Amino acid sequence: MTNAYDIFSGVCVFVVSVQLLRKVFPWIYENLLGPKLFGSGVKLREMGSWALVTGATDGIGKAYAKALAKKGLNVVLVSRTQSKLENVAKEIEEESKVSTKIIVADFASGPEIYETIAKQTAGMEIGVLINNVAMCYTSPERFLQLPNQEKFINDLVSCNIFSVTRMCGLFLPRMAERRKGVIINISSVSSVIPSPMLTIYAATKAFVTKFSDDLATEYGKQGVLVQSILPGPVATNMSQIQKSSWLACSPKTFVGNALRTLAIARQTTGYYPHSLLKLSMDILDFLSPTVARLATLKGLEMARAKAKQQAAENKTNTIK
């Protein structure tokens, strides 16, 4: 009996050790060793002369546009506000001495915007596509309490899901023909961790994460690199985080780190403190899924209460 028990114990230890190694080593390489020691070996300028960035006037999208311009790519900027597009285009041209093109498009509207984008980019060699545009909640909220629920859900799905699939449909064919290209789809860490009070947003980002992973498999052998980025908190207008910190970094810091993971990680948070955040949630979820979900719910309920209080104070100050 002792020998059988020893053998069984040894097998269990071996299996657990192998599973840990399968998780730990890739995590260390993708988040620490790979980006720090090697960086991305992808020569983005060789993918094509133009990059296209959606949601390019603020936050992560603007940071990607500027970073790609500094690598020598001309940039197509797509967003819904003409004046903001003009300002960002001017900044990029002055800083990086590249060409820009602006396209006004509201991704929460109908399919006609994709016809406009196709016409305005006809004949352009788009080698890099950044699908960044997205909508989120103004503050965490329960599903049944979402304001203007039907319109909000339609807009959120149009902006977060249709934009990614339609933009890939527009530019992937030429990339596959040329057998080179890069598509970076901005998802969210909320797509892979419990996200009550952000239910629809997290679900749309889960689509982006899954879509990107399978698209990468389909077209990898045709030279097209598809990556999904799952950021945690970044100091942007959409997140309503005003001041950057180690965890909630600036868009420039985030994008600089994320670009170093290209070709190293197919799916990544892009910034290793966000990977630590995801890892801690994964561990908590493994130990107790119920506790993980309740803890997240409690945290987001507190964030909702704080946002409501802030909104009430702002309203009071405005009235005074």
N, C-alpha and C positions, 0 to 999 in steps of 0.2 A: 504493500500500500504506500509505503514511504517513497519508493522509487516512482510509482505512478503519479503521486502528488507532486514530487519534484519535477517530473517531466512536464506535467500540466502547468505548473507555476512558471517553469522556464519558457514554455510556449507562449503563455499569456504575456510575460514580460517582453519577449521578442516581438510579438504582434503590436503591443502598445508602443514599444520603442520605434518600430518601423513607421507606425502611423505618425508619431511625433516628428520623426526625421522628415517624413514626406511633407509635413506642414511647416516645420521650423526652418529647414534649409532654404526652400524656395522663398519664404518670407524674408529671410535675412538677405538673400541675393537680390530679390526684386526691390527691396526697400532701402537697403544699406550698401552692400558691396557693389552691386551692379551699377547703380546710378553714380555712386561716389568714385569708384575706381575706374570704371569704363565709360559711363555715360552712353548716350545714344550714338550708335554708329551710322544712323540714317542721315544721308546728305540731302536735306530737304530741298535745296536749290535744284538738285538734279531730278526731282520728281516732276517739275514743271515750273514755268516762269511765274505763275500766279498762285496765290493762296486765297481762299474765300472763307470769311469768318461771319457767322450769323450772331446777332446780338453783340455787335462789335463796338458799341459806343460806351459801354460801362463795364466795370468789373473784370471778370475772367476773360470775356470776349475781347475787350480792348487790350488787355495784357497779352493775349495770344497774337493779336494783330500786330502789336508793336514788336513783340519778340520775333515773329516771322519776318517782319520787315528788316530787322537788324541782321537777319541771316541772308538778306539779299533778295527776298521774294517780293514781288509786287503784290498788293493786297486789294481784294474786293471786299468792301465793307457793306454789310447788309444789316439794316435795322429800321425802325419805324419812324425815327425823327430826323428830318432833313438837316436841321441846324446842328444837331449833335454829330451826325455823319460828316458834315463839312468840317467841323472843328477837329475831329479825330483824324480825318484825311490830311488836313493841313499839318497837324502835329507830326504825323508819320512821314510825310514828304520832307519836312524840314529836318527831322532828326536822322532819317535813314537814307534820304536821297533816292527813294524808289517811287514808282508810279502807284497811284491808287485809283479805284473806281468805287463810287457809292451807288447803292441801290436801296431805295426806300421800299420797305415791305413790312406789313403787320402780319406776323405769323399766326395770329388768332383769327384772321379773316379767311376767306374762301380760297379755293384752288387756283384762282386766277393769278395769285402772286407768283406761283411757280412758272407760269407761262411768261410772266414779266422777267423773272430771273433768268430763265432759259434764253430769252431773246437778247437780254443785255449782256450775257456772257458768251454768246455764240462766237465761235472761233478762238476763244481764249483757252490757253493751256492751263487748266486748273489742276495743279499737282497735289495740293494740300487742301483738304476740306475740314473746317472746324465747325461742327454742329454744336453751338453753345447756347443759342437762344432758348429761353425757358420762362415759365411762369411758376410762381409759388404762392402759398398763402401769405396774406399780410401779417397774420399771427396764427399760431396753432389753433385748430378748431375741430369740433366733432362734426362728423359727416352731416347729420341732420340739421346742424346749426349754421352751415355754410351760407353766407349771404348770396342772394341771387343764384341759388344752387344750380339750376339748369344751365344758365348762361355761363357761369363760372366753370362748370365741369366741361362744357363744350369747348370753351376757350383754352382751358388747361390741356385737354387732350389734343386739340389742334396744334397748339404751340409746342408741347413737349414730345408728342409722338409723331403726328403727321409731318412736322417739320423735318425730323431726322430721316424718316423713311423716304419722303419726297426728294429731299436734297441728295440723299444717297442715290436715288433713282435717276436724278439728273446728271450726276458727275461720275458715278462709278463706271458706267459703260465705257467712257473714253479712257479712264484709268486702266481698266481691264484690257482694252485694245492695245494700249501703249505698254502694258505689263509693268506699270509702276504707278505709285500713288500712295497717299496717306490720308486716312479718314480718322479723325479724332472726335468721338462723340462724348459730350460732357453729360454724365449721369449724376449720381449722388450716392453718398454712403447710406442714405436713408433707404436705398433700394435693396440693401442686403442686411439691414438690422431692423429690429422692431421700430415702427414709426407711427404709433397711434397719434391722432390729432393732426397728422399730415397724410392721411390715408390715400387720397387721390393723387397727390403730388408724388408720394413714394411709389405708388403703383405705376405711374407713368414712367418714372425713372427705372423701375424694375424692367419695364419693356425695353428701354434703351440699353440697359446692361445685357439682357439676354439677346436682343437683336444684334448688338455689336459682337458678342462672342461668337455667335453662329455665322455671322457675315464674315468674320475674320477667317473662320475655317473654310468657308466656301471659296474665298478669293485669295487666300494666302499664296497658293501655288501660281496664281496669275500675277504675282508681284505687288499686290495691293495690301498694304498694312493697315489693319483696322484696330483701333485701340479705344477702350472705354475708360474714362476717368471718373472716379467716384469721390469727389471732394467732400470733406467734412466742412466745418465752419471756416469761411473766408470773409474778410472784411469788405463787403460789397453793399451796394444799395439794396439788392434783393434780400440779402440776409439781415439787413438792418443793423449790422455790426459796424459801429462807427470807427473804433480804434483797433488797429492790428495788434496781435500778440503772438507768442510762440505757437499757440494752438490755432487761433484764428488769424492766420497770416494775411499779408497784403496780396492782392491779385498778382502783382509782379513777382513776388517770392514764390507764390504757388505755381505759376506757369513756368518759371525758371526751373523748379524742381521737377515738375511734371514732364517737361520736354526731355529731361535726362533719362526718363523711364521708357521712352519710345524704343520699341524693338527689344526691350528687356522684359517688360510686363504687358501682356495683352489686356489685362484688367487690373487697375491699380487706383488707389486713392490719390496718387500723384505726389503726396507730401507725407513723409514718414510719421510725423505726429498724428496725422489722420489715420494712418495704418495702425498706430498704437491704440487710438480710440476704437477702431473697428475690432482689433484683436481683443481688447478688454470686454467689449460687448459680446463677442463670440464666446469668450471664456465664461462670462456670466450666463449666457444663453445655454451653454453646454452644462453648467452646474445646475441651473434652475431656470428653465424657459419662463415659468410663471413670474419669478422675481424680476427677470430681465424686462419683461413686458410691463409689469406694474411699475417698475422703477422709471422706465421711459415715459409711461403715461403720466406719472406724478411730475416728472421734470417738465414735460411739455404743458401740463395744466398750469404749472407755476409760471412758465413763460407766457402763456395766454393771459393769465391774471395780470402779470406785469405790463403786458402790452395794452390791455384794456385800461389799466390805471393811468398809463402814460398818455393814452389817447384822451381820456377824460380830463387830465391836467392840461393838456395842450388846448382842448376845447375851452376850458375855463379861462385860461390865459388869453385866448383869442377874444372871448366875450368881454373881458376886462379892458 
